Amino acid sequence: MNKVFICAFLLLALTSANPVRSYFESFFSTSTGGCSCSGIEAMVAESEGKRSCVYLDTKGIPTIGIGFNLQRSDARSLISNLGLNYDQVVAGKQCLTDAQISSLFNNDLVWAKAGAANCVGSFNSQPTCVQNVLIDMTFNMGKSSLCSWPNFVKQLAAKDYAGAASNMQGSAWCGQVKNRCTRDVNIVKNC
């Protein structure tokens, strides 16, 4: 019985246009629309880092996992939902497992993807790698900052990836995040 269920699940998951497949593919390398990139969790972790125990980010904010701010208003409840003691986590006495890190990241991924889609009307028609770059940018700078790039948004809508990449490269954001920007620019430029 279990083998039949697993085979049926895998068959369902491997059919194209399946949301289960799309979900799992988001964690692995993707090649679509002539460009290629890592899955979104790997992309963000590459820039934000991935740490199982609390650390102070560049602004001195207690952080854990993949850039998860422990001072945000919902941090206590999200950490508690993982079966952890928030105060122990903040004190560095309790760390996260990889599964718990992914759970926190997936919560933020929903927010970042919705924010990117809200700012970039053509989000859903973009190649997966461009979507990942937009999610990565939203994760890093926030929705309001991404929404303040109207020329970039127009270039993406027109599928002018060279122009969009140039726009990114000339931004103050690029000067601040250097390696992250270089990676994201190269992904967009090659789509």
Secondary structure, DSSP 8 states (H G I E B T S, - for coil): -HHHHHHHHHHHHHSTT-HHHHHHHTTS-EEETTEEE--HHHHHHHHH--EEEEEE-TTS-EEEETTEETTSTTHHHHHHHTT--HHHHHTTSS---HHHHHHHHHHHHHHHHHHHHHH-TTGGGS-HHHHHHHHHHHHHH-HHHHHT-HHHHHHHHTT-HHHHHHHHHTSHHHHHHTHHHHHHHHHHHT-
